Amino acid sequence: MKKILLKTLIVSIMVLLLPFVLTLLFAKSKDSPSLEAMDLTIYYEVNGTKQELSFDNYLIGVIAANMPAAYEMESLKAQAVIARTYALYNMNLLSKNDSGKTSFTTSQLGLSYIGLDSLEQLWGTSEYNTYFSKIENAVFATKDKVLVFQDELILPVFFDTGTGLTRNASEAWGVDIPYLISVSSKQDVTSTNYLRIEEFEVADLIQTLSNYYTELDLSEKDFFDEVKITSRDSADYVLKIDLGNKTVSGEEFAKVLGLASSHFYIEEYEGKARIICNGAGHGVGLSQYGANAMAEEGSDYVDLLKYYYTGVSIVDLAE
C-alpha cells in the first residue's frame, strides 16, 4: 500500500510541477515529418530485457492496457490520439531535461503498457483477433494525430468513470489548465462503476487508518463526530477530511482505504461506517465511460476529444 501511495504522490507532484503549456514538440509546417520519420526509440523492459517497439505497437499496448477493447471504435480512436499525445508530451519533457534524448522506456512515458504477447491472455483466444484488429485500426485511423491547445501539446489526462461532472484541474490539483475544465458527463451514472458502497466496523476502520497515520488519535465512541469532510470541489469530490487530530486530502484518504475515487460520503449505518463512493478515477479530463456512451449515440472521436478537452484542436504532424 505504501509503495502505491508513494508512486501516486510522485505522479501528483509531477503533475503539479509540470508546466502545462509546452512548446509543440515538432513545429507544424508543410515539411513536418510523420512519427515514423522521427528519430525516436521506445523500449519495453521485461525481466531485465529491453524490447524495441515501433510507435504504433507501443500505442496498441497502451490502449489495450487502459481502455476496454469492447468499447466503440470511436472511443478507441479517441484513446489512440490521447496515447500518442501523452507520449509525445512526456518525450518533450524528458528531452528538455536530458538534451538530445531520443530513447525512452514505456515506464518513462507515463501510461500503463501491456506487451503485445500478453494480449491473448488478457482477452482470451476467442476475442483476441477481433480486439487486436479493433485497436490496430484505431491507431492507423488516427495516424499522426495529436491534441494541441493554442498550437502546443496538451497533457490529455483521462479516467475510468465520472460522477455526472468532470472536475476543474484548478480545484483538483491547484493548477489552472484552460483545457481541463468541468463539463457534464451524465452518461457516467449508468456505469457499473458509478456506485460502490462499503461498510466497515468502526474499530477496523480506525486500525486501517492508524496503520498509515501512526500518530492518529480517533476513538470508536466519537468516530462520527471526529471524522468530518470539511471541503469539496464544485463537482463534489472531497478535497479535505478531518480525522480527529489530523487533516488529510480526500485523494489520500481514498487511496488508503482502496476507494475507487475521492467522491465519497461517510455515514453511520447500524453501528458501522458506511462509505458511499461514486465514480472511478481522479475525475479530470476525459471520462472513458462517458466518451464511450457518446460514441454509442453517434459522436465521432473528434467530437469526444473536443468535448472533454475544452478549446483543443486535433492536428496531423505529417501535414
C-alpha positions as CSV (number, residue, x, y, z in Angstrom):
1,M,0.0,0.0,0.0
2,K,2.8,2.4,0.9
3,K,4.5,1.8,-2.4
4,I,1.3,2.5,-4.3
5,L,0.8,5.7,-2.3
6,L,4.4,6.8,-2.8
7,K,4.0,6.3,-6.6
8,T,0.7,8.2,-6.6
9,L,2.4,11.0,-4.6
10,I,5.3,11.2,-7.1
11,V,2.9,11.4,-10.0
12,S,0.8,14.0,-8.3
13,I,3.9,16.2,-7.6
14,M,5.0,15.8,-11.2
15,V,1.5,16.9,-12.4
16,L,1.6,20.0,-10.1
17,L,5.1,21.0,-11.0
18,L,5.0,20.4,-14.8
19,P,4.4,23.4,-16.9
20,F,1.1,22.6,-18.6
21,V,1.9,24.6,-21.7
22,L,4.9,23.1,-23.5
23,T,6.2,24.2,-26.9
24,L,4.9,21.7,-29.6
25,L,7.4,19.0,-29.9
26,F,7.7,19.3,-33.6
27,A,6.8,22.6,-35.3
28,K,4.0,22.1,-37.7
29,S,4.7,23.0,-41.3
30,K,4.2,21.5,-44.7
31,D,7.5,19.7,-44.3
32,S,6.7,18.3,-40.8
33,P,7.8,14.6,-40.6
34,S,5.5,11.8,-39.7
35,L,6.3,10.0,-36.4
36,E,7.8,7.1,-38.5
37,A,10.4,9.6,-39.8
38,M,11.4,10.9,-36.4
39,D,14.4,9.5,-34.7
40,L,12.6,8.2,-31.6
41,T,13.0,4.8,-30.0
42,I,10.7,3.2,-27.4
43,Y,11.7,0.1,-25.3
44,Y,9.7,-2.2,-23.2
45,E,11.7,-3.6,-20.3
46,V,10.6,-7.0,-19.0
47,N,12.6,-9.4,-16.9
48,G,15.7,-7.2,-17.4
49,T,15.5,-7.4,-21.1
50,K,14.8,-4.5,-23.4
51,Q,12.5,-5.0,-26.4
52,E,12.3,-2.2,-29.0
53,L,8.8,-1.2,-30.1
54,S,7.5,0.7,-33.1
55,F,5.5,3.8,-32.1
56,D,2.3,2.2,-33.3
57,N,2.9,-1.1,-31.4
58,Y,3.5,1.0,-28.3
59,L,0.2,2.7,-28.8
60,I,-1.6,-0.6,-29.3
61,G,-0.2,-1.9,-25.9
62,V,-1.2,1.4,-24.2
63,I,-4.7,1.4,-25.4
64,A,-5.1,-2.3,-24.5
65,A,-3.9,-1.6,-21.0
66,N,-6.1,1.5,-20.5
67,M,-9.4,1.1,-22.2
68,P,-11.8,-1.9,-22.7
69,A,-11.3,-3.3,-26.2
70,A,-15.0,-3.9,-26.4
71,Y,-15.7,-0.2,-26.4
72,E,-16.9,1.6,-29.5
73,M,-14.4,2.2,-32.3
74,E,-14.7,6.0,-32.0
75,S,-13.8,5.7,-28.3
76,L,-10.7,3.6,-29.1
77,K,-9.7,6.2,-31.7
78,A,-10.0,9.0,-29.1
79,Q,-7.8,6.9,-26.8
80,A,-5.3,6.4,-29.6
81,V,-5.0,10.2,-30.0
82,I,-4.7,10.6,-26.3
83,A,-2.0,8.0,-26.0
84,R,0.0,9.5,-28.9
85,T,-0.2,13.0,-27.5
86,Y,0.6,11.8,-23.9
87,A,3.7,10.0,-25.1
88,L,5.0,13.0,-27.2
89,Y,4.3,15.4,-24.3
90,N,6.4,13.3,-22.0
91,M,9.1,12.8,-24.6
92,N,9.3,16.5,-25.0
93,L,9.6,17.0,-21.2
94,L,12.3,14.3,-20.9
95,S,14.3,15.6,-23.8
96,K,14.2,19.1,-22.2
97,N,15.7,17.7,-19.0
98,D,18.2,15.5,-21.0
99,S,19.2,17.4,-24.1
100,G,19.1,15.2,-27.2
101,K,17.4,12.3,-25.6
102,T,15.6,10.2,-28.2
103,S,15.3,6.8,-26.5
104,F,12.6,6.1,-23.9
105,T,11.2,3.2,-22.0
106,T,7.5,2.6,-21.7
107,S,7.6,3.3,-18.0
108,Q,9.0,6.8,-18.7
109,L,6.1,7.8,-20.9
110,G,3.5,7.9,-18.1
111,L,0.8,5.4,-19.2
112,S,0.3,1.7,-18.4
113,Y,1.5,-0.6,-21.2
114,I,0.9,-4.3,-21.8
115,G,3.2,-6.3,-24.1
116,L,1.6,-7.5,-27.3
117,D,2.5,-11.0,-26.5
118,S,0.3,-10.8,-23.4
119,L,-2.9,-9.7,-25.2
120,E,-4.3,-13.1,-26.0
121,Q,-4.1,-14.0,-22.3
122,L,-5.7,-10.7,-21.4
123,W,-8.7,-11.0,-23.8
124,G,-8.9,-14.8,-24.3
125,T,-8.3,-16.7,-27.5
126,S,-11.9,-16.3,-28.8
127,E,-11.7,-12.4,-28.7
128,Y,-8.0,-11.9,-29.4
129,N,-8.2,-11.4,-33.2
130,T,-11.3,-9.1,-33.0
131,Y,-10.0,-6.9,-30.2
132,F,-6.4,-6.7,-31.7
133,S,-7.8,-5.6,-35.1
134,K,-10.1,-3.0,-33.5
135,I,-7.2,-1.3,-31.6
136,E,-4.8,-1.6,-34.5
137,N,-7.4,0.0,-36.8
138,A,-8.0,2.8,-34.2
139,V,-4.3,3.6,-34.2
140,F,-4.0,3.6,-38.0
141,A,-7.2,5.6,-38.5
142,T,-5.7,8.4,-36.3
143,K,-2.2,8.1,-37.6
144,D,0.0,11.2,-36.6
145,K,-3.0,12.9,-35.0
146,V,-2.3,14.8,-31.7
147,L,-4.1,17.2,-29.4
148,V,-3.0,20.8,-29.1
149,F,-4.2,23.9,-27.3
150,Q,-3.1,27.1,-28.9
151,D,-0.6,25.2,-31.0
152,E,1.0,23.4,-28.1
153,L,0.7,19.8,-27.0
154,I,-1.6,19.2,-24.1
155,L,-1.4,16.7,-21.2
156,P,-4.5,14.7,-22.0
157,V,-5.4,13.1,-18.7
158,F,-8.3,10.7,-18.5
159,F,-10.1,8.4,-16.1
160,D,-12.5,5.5,-16.0
161,T,-15.9,6.8,-14.9
162,G,-17.2,10.1,-13.7
163,T,-20.0,11.2,-11.4
164,G,-22.1,13.3,-13.7
165,L,-19.5,16.1,-13.9
166,T,-15.8,16.1,-14.7
167,R,-13.5,18.3,-12.5
168,N,-11.7,21.5,-12.9
169,A,-7.9,20.9,-12.7
170,S,-7.7,24.2,-10.8
171,E,-9.7,22.6,-8.0
172,A,-8.4,19.1,-8.2
173,W,-4.7,19.9,-8.5
174,G,-4.4,23.6,-7.7
175,V,-3.2,24.5,-11.3
176,D,-5.3,26.4,-13.7
177,I,-5.3,24.4,-17.0
178,P,-7.7,26.0,-19.6
179,Y,-8.4,22.8,-21.5
180,L,-9.2,20.8,-18.3
181,I,-12.3,22.4,-17.0
182,S,-15.5,20.8,-15.7
183,V,-18.1,19.5,-18.2
184,S,-21.2,17.5,-17.9
185,S,-20.8,13.7,-18.2
186,K,-24.3,12.5,-17.3
187,Q,-24.0,9.1,-19.0
188,D,-21.5,8.0,-16.3
189,V,-24.3,7.4,-13.9
190,T,-25.3,4.3,-15.9
191,S,-21.9,2.7,-15.5
192,T,-21.5,-0.4,-13.2
193,N,-18.5,1.6,-11.7
194,Y,-20.6,4.6,-10.8
195,L,-21.7,3.5,-7.3
196,R,-19.9,1.4,-4.8
197,I,-20.9,1.0,-1.1
198,E,-18.7,-0.4,1.5
199,E,-19.2,-1.0,5.2
200,F,-16.5,-1.1,7.9
201,E,-16.5,-2.0,11.5
202,V,-15.5,1.3,13.2
203,A,-12.7,-0.4,15.1
204,D,-11.3,-2.0,11.9
205,L,-11.5,1.3,10.0
206,I,-9.6,3.1,12.8
207,Q,-7.0,0.4,12.7
208,T,-6.5,0.7,9.0
209,L,-6.2,4.4,9.2
210,S,-3.8,4.2,12.2
211,N,-1.6,1.8,10.3
212,Y,-0.9,4.5,7.8
213,Y,-1.2,7.6,10.0
214,T,0.9,6.4,13.0
215,E,0.0,9.4,15.3
216,L,-3.7,9.4,14.6
217,D,-6.0,9.8,17.6
218,L,-9.5,8.5,16.9
219,S,-12.0,6.9,19.3
220,E,-14.8,4.4,18.4
221,K,-17.2,6.3,20.6
222,D,-16.8,9.7,18.9
223,F,-15.8,8.4,15.5
224,F,-18.6,10.1,13.6
225,D,-18.0,13.4,15.4
226,E,-14.3,13.3,14.8
227,V,-14.3,12.2,11.2
228,K,-15.7,15.1,9.1
229,I,-15.5,16.0,5.4
230,T,-14.5,19.7,5.5
231,S,-14.3,20.7,1.9
232,R,-15.4,19.6,-1.6
233,D,-14.8,20.9,-5.0
234,S,-17.6,22.1,-7.4
235,A,-18.0,18.5,-8.7
236,D,-18.4,17.3,-5.1
237,Y,-15.1,15.4,-4.9
238,V,-13.6,15.5,-1.4
239,L,-10.7,17.9,-1.0
240,K,-10.1,17.7,2.8
241,I,-11.3,15.4,5.5
242,D,-10.6,15.7,9.3
243,L,-9.6,12.5,11.0
244,G,-9.6,13.6,14.6
245,N,-6.3,15.3,15.2
246,K,-5.2,15.1,11.5
247,T,-6.5,16.6,8.3
248,V,-5.8,14.8,5.0
249,S,-6.7,15.2,1.4
250,G,-9.7,13.3,0.0
251,E,-7.5,11.7,-2.6
252,E,-5.1,10.3,0.0
253,F,-8.0,9.0,2.2
254,A,-9.4,7.2,-0.8
255,K,-6.1,5.6,-1.6
256,V,-5.6,4.4,2.0
257,L,-9.0,2.7,2.0
258,G,-8.8,1.5,-1.6
259,L,-11.8,3.6,-2.7
260,A,-12.4,4.0,-6.4
261,S,-12.4,7.8,-6.2
262,S,-12.3,10.7,-3.9
263,H,-16.0,11.4,-4.5
264,F,-17.4,9.8,-1.3
265,Y,-19.7,10.2,1.7
266,I,-19.4,8.7,5.2
267,E,-22.4,7.8,7.3
268,E,-23.3,5.7,10.3
269,Y,-25.3,2.7,9.5
270,E,-26.4,0.1,12.1
271,G,-23.3,0.9,14.2
272,K,-20.9,0.6,11.2
273,A,-19.2,3.2,9.0
274,R,-20.8,3.1,5.5
275,I,-18.8,4.8,2.7
276,I,-20.7,5.6,-0.5
277,C,-18.3,6.2,-3.4
278,N,-19.2,7.5,-6.8
279,G,-17.1,7.1,-10.0
280,A,-13.7,5.7,-10.6
281,G,-10.6,7.7,-11.0
282,H,-9.5,11.3,-10.5
283,G,-12.3,12.9,-12.5
284,V,-10.2,15.3,-14.6
285,G,-10.2,15.3,-18.4
286,L,-11.9,12.6,-20.5
287,S,-14.3,10.1,-18.9
288,Q,-13.7,6.9,-20.8
289,Y,-17.2,5.5,-19.9
290,G,-18.8,8.9,-20.8
291,A,-17.0,9.1,-24.1
292,N,-18.0,5.6,-25.0
293,A,-21.6,6.4,-24.2
294,M,-21.4,9.4,-26.5
295,A,-19.8,7.2,-29.2
296,E,-22.8,4.8,-28.9
297,E,-25.0,7.8,-29.6
298,G,-23.2,8.7,-32.8
299,S,-20.3,11.0,-31.8
300,D,-17.0,10.5,-33.5
301,Y,-13.6,10.7,-31.9
302,V,-13.1,14.3,-32.8
303,D,-16.4,15.2,-31.0
304,L,-15.3,13.2,-28.0
305,L,-11.9,14.8,-27.7
306,K,-13.2,18.4,-28.2
307,Y,-16.0,17.9,-25.7
308,Y,-13.9,16.7,-22.8
309,Y,-10.8,18.9,-23.6
310,T,-12.1,22.4,-23.9
311,G,-10.8,24.5,-26.7
312,V,-8.3,22.0,-28.2
313,S,-7.5,21.3,-31.8
314,I,-6.5,18.0,-33.5
315,V,-3.6,18.3,-35.8
316,D,-1.7,16.0,-38.1
317,L,2.0,16.0,-37.6
318,A,2.6,14.8,-41.1
319,E,0.7,17.6,-42.9
